[in-house]
Amino acid sequence: MSHNTFGHLFRVTTWGESHGPAIGCVVDGCPPGLQLSEADLQPWLDRRRPGTSKFTTQRQEADQVRILSGVFDGVTTGTPISLMIENTDQRSKDYGEIAQAFRPGHADITYHQKYGIRDYRGGGRSSARETASRVAAGGVARVMLAALAPGLRITGYMVQMGSRGIDRGRFDLGVIEQNPFWCPDAVTAVEWADYLDDLRKSGNSVGAVIEVVAEGVPAGLGAPVYGKLDSDLAAAMMSINAVKGVEIGDGMQAAALTGVENADEIRMGPQGPEFLSNHAGGILGGISSGQPVVCRFAVKPTSSILTPRRTINLTGEEVELITKGRHDPCVGIRAVPVGEAMMALVLADHVLRDRGQTGGRRGVIVARQP
């Protein structure tokens, strides 16, 4: 199966299936001489791993990452970095009933139509289990970014669950890791807990919207036509399992603005140009402006639910199907660290691409002396 690699200079290839012996990735293009150990990667995987609360799948995976290559004496060598995560808590028997039937909302039917064969145990490559590999690779990208773009910080959080959004007036980054939803609004987090608990107990699920912000992004990343930073971000976020929409900056809401409202005005500050707003989400003409890069993506409701749904089987017979197993009632919760990882991977690739094309050269804006 092709198309398992993304990136240009900082390239990541993921491998493995949900119920295979292991999953992992190969990161190619990481510069040599960077301090890197499994301890640098594990905290990011711990944030994504299943079974951390009653609101996520109860599959118990330690998600312990192993570095198999590309590091010597704790330092990157510039050769491919191979990472492996063993699967230790598969329950393939939960999927026996769907071996001959297609789960509504899943990729079962399209995989069969394309390849004529599919791994029905948890969806194989289409399983969200694959995203653990991305998070591990994102940890490598963060190490590289810390060296080449110091001060860059990536933060993800959930801003909407179902139809219930946060109150931006109560936005507080300090509470994001104090609730199971990565929610920056403590009041809304409590409301979400009651709402999702009812859905979970009724065998239902719900979607979510995740926002990922990268601060300290240097101006000049991206290219104006086929290498736009925002188009690469959109493709990266859309590649995450269950994502059905992506926005940069104001996104779809920009269509409701006038030109006067939408244009981010610029003034000259003591350290250079300063923008008075950020409707563009930190990207103009496909190139970063130096403002925070803001990206949002919408995650559909988990398709694996205990409510019977109508479908067909391999012989075309119409049947009702209940998807058994251990599933997230809101897959958007664990999508937060995945979104952060994809932001890191795209930025790492663009930092290297910019260095290769311009060598760090930048246009200078000099304030007129009084």
N, C-alpha and C positions, 0 to 999 in steps of 0.2 A: 504494500500500500504506500503510495507516494504522499507528498505534501505533509511531512511530519517535521519540517525544518522551517524556522522563520528567522529573520534578521539578515543583514548583509555582511558587515564586518564582525559584529558580535552575534554569532549564530548559535541557535539552540535547536537541537534535535531531541524530541522526547520519544520514549519507547515503553512498551509494556502494556498489559491489560489489567483491568480491575481485579480479576480473579486468577491471574497468573502468579508465578512465584515472586515477581518483583516488578517494580516500575523504575524509571530513571530517565536520565537525559545526558547528552553530551554537549558541553559548552565549548565552542571553538572561537578563538579570536581574543580571548582575555590576555591582556599584556603580561609579560613576565615581571617578576620581582615584587608582586603584591603578597602581603601576609594573608594566608587563607587556611582555615581549618574547619573541621566539621562543626566546631562550636560557634563559628560565625554564621552558619547556615541554619542550625537547629532551632534557634528561637523563632524564626519566621515560619518554619514548619509546625512548630508547637501551636502557633496562633491559628493555623488552618486545620489542624488534625481533627478527626471526628471524635464524638463522644465527650465533648467538653461541657455540654449542658443538656438538659432535657429537650432543648429546641433544635438539636442537631441529631444526625443519625447516630445510633448507639453502637455502630461498628467500632470496635476498639483496636485502633492501629497506633503503635508508638511513633510511626513515621520517622524512625531513626535513619538519618542519611549517612552514607559512606562515600568518601572520596576515593575513587579507584585509580585515578591517573591525573596527570597535569600539575601535581604539587609535589615538591621535593624539599625536605627539611622545613616544611611549613610555608613555603614560598611558591607562587605560581611560576611555571617554567615557560609559559607561552605556548605550550602544546595543549591538545584537547583535554578538557577536564571532564571526566566521566563520574557521574553521581548515581548512586543506587539506593532505593528504598524498598525493603522487603515488605511483601504483603503477608500479614500474620493472622488475620481474622476474617477469612473468606467463608461465606456460608452458601456455597453454590446450590445446595438443595432448595433454597428459597426461590430459585428461578426455574425449577423443573417444569412448572405449568406453562411457562411462556416460551418454552423451546419450540413449540409449534404455532404459537400465536404472537401477534404483533401488539405491543403495548401502545395505546393511543398517546400521542404527544411525544413519544420517544423516536429515536432514529432507527428502530428495529426494521421498519418496513423499507426505508430508503437504503439502508445497508444491504438488505436482501435484494432489492431491485438493482443496485449497482454491482454488488460483488457475487451474489448468488450464495453467499455463506456469511454467517455472523456468529459472534461469540455472545450467546444469550445470557451468560452469567454476569449480570450487572451491566451489560452493555459493552463489555470489552473496551475498545479504544474510545468509544463515545461516552464512557463513564466519567463523572466528575473526579473520580480517583486520579485521572491523568493530571489534574491540576497541581497535585503535590509536586510533580516534577518541575512544573513552571515556577512554583514558589522556591524550590531549591535553587534553580537557575537564577531566579531573581535575587537570591542572597549573594550569589557571585557578582551579579551586576551592581548591587549596592556597595560591595567592597571596592569594585573598580571606580564607581562614581565618587566614593569618598576620597579616592586618591586623585582623580582627574577633574572633579567638579566639587571641591570642598564647600560645604554649606548647603548643598542640595538636600532637601528633606521631602519625603513622600508620605502622605497621610491619607488613608481611606476610611470611610465611614458610611453608614446607611442613612439615607435621608428620607426614605419612604418605604412603608410596608403595606402592600395592597393599596388602598386609596388613602391611607393615613400617613401624612407627611409630618416632618418635624416642624417646630416653631423656630424659625431662624433667629428670632429675638432672644431665645434661650440657648443659642449655640455656644457650646463649651467643649473645647478640645480635651479638657482635663477629665471628662466623664466617659470618653469613648471606650476606654478599657475597663470601666467599672460596671459594665452591663454586658449581657451575652449577645447584643445586637450591634456592637460597635456604633452605638447611637450617641451623637453629640448633644442630645437633649434628654436630660434625666427624667423629666416628667413624661415625655412621649415613650421612653424606654419601658416605663412601668405599664403604660397603657398597651404597648405592643405585647408585653408578656402575657397579659390576660387574654388579649385577642388571639394570639398564636396558640396559647394553651387550649382554648376552646376548639380551634381549627384542628389541632393535632389530635385531640380526643375524638373528634368526629370523623377522623380519617380523611381530612381534606388538607389542602396546602394553599400557599399564597406567594405572590411575586414580590419584588422589591426593586428599589433604585439605589445604586451605590454611587457615591461621589469620591473621586480620587484627585488630590491636589498635590502638585509638585512645586515647592517653593525653592527659590535660589537657583532656578534653571538659568544658565547663561544665555544672553541674547545671541542669536545667530545660528541656532540648531535648526536643521531642516533645509529644504530646497523648494523653490517656487512652483515646480510643475509636478513631476512624478515622484518626488521624494519629500512631499509635504510632511511635516511633523504631525499635523492633525490627522492626515489620512492614514499614516502608519499607526497612530494611537487608536483610531477608530477600528482599523483592521485587527489590531491586537486585542482590544476589548471585545470585539464581536466574535473573536475566536474562542472566547471562554464559553464553556458549556452553559446552555440555557439563556444566553444573552440574546435579546431581540432588538435592542436599540441602543445607540450611542450618541451622546451630545458633547460638543466642545463649547465651553463658555456658556452663553445663554441658550445655545442650541436652538431647539424648535421655537422657543419663546422669542427669539430674535425676529421672527416673521411678524410679530405683533408690534414691533417697535418702529418708530420713524427713524430716518437717518440722523436727525438731531439727537434723538435719545440713544441711538446705538453706537455712534462714533465715540471711541475713547479719546477724549481730549488729552493733549500733551503739554506739559510745562517743563521748563528747565530747572532742575534742582541742583543742589551743591555737588552731588555725585554723578550728575548726568540727567538724561530725560526721565521725567516722572509722568505716569499716566494717572488721570483723575478718576478712572473707572476701569473695569475689566470685563466688559461684555464679550470681548473676543476670546476670553479664556487663555490669554497669554500667548496667542499665536496669530500672526498677521501674515497673509500671503504664504502660509505654510512654514513660516520661520518664527522661532520663539522671539518674543519681545523683551524678555527679562522679567516680565510679570509672572505671577504664579500661573502654572498651566493647570487648567481645570477641566476635568473630564467626568462625565456621568454615564452610567449604563444601566439599562433595565433588564432585570432577570425575570423570566417567566415563572409561574408556579411550578413546583415539583410535579412531574407527570406521574411518578410512582405514588399512588394513593390507594387507600383501602376501600374507596367507593367504587362499586362496579361500573365499568365503562364498556360500551359496545365496540367491537372490533371484528377482525376476521383472522382465520388461521391460514396455514400454508396451502390448504386445499380450497380456500375461498369460502369456507363455511363461516357464517355469522355467529359470533359467540359473545358472551359477556366475560370480562376479565377483571380480576382483582390482583393488583401487584403487591405481592407479599415481600417481606424483607425489612431492612432497617434503612429508612430514608429520611431526608431532611424535610420537615414541614415547610421550611422557607430556605431554599438553597442559597438565597442571597446572603445569608449570614456568613457562610464560609467563603463567599465570593469576594469579601472585602480584602483579605490578604492576597487573594489571587489577582485582583485588580491592581493592588500595589505592586505586585511582582511584575505584571505586564507593563506598567508604567516604567519601572526600573529598567526592564529589558529594552524597551524602545529608546529610552533616553541614553542608555549605555551604547547602543548601536549608533545613535545619532552623534554622540560625542566623538566616537571613533571616526565616523564618516566625515564630520566637520574637520577634525584634525588632519585627515587624509587629503581633503580638498583644499582647505584654506590655510592649514598650518597654524590656525588660531588667529589669523589676520582679521582685523575688525575696522570698520569705518569709525572715524573719530568725530564726535560732535563737541565743539569747543565753545564754551560760554563767552559771549562778547564782554570784554572788560568795560566797566563804566568809565 
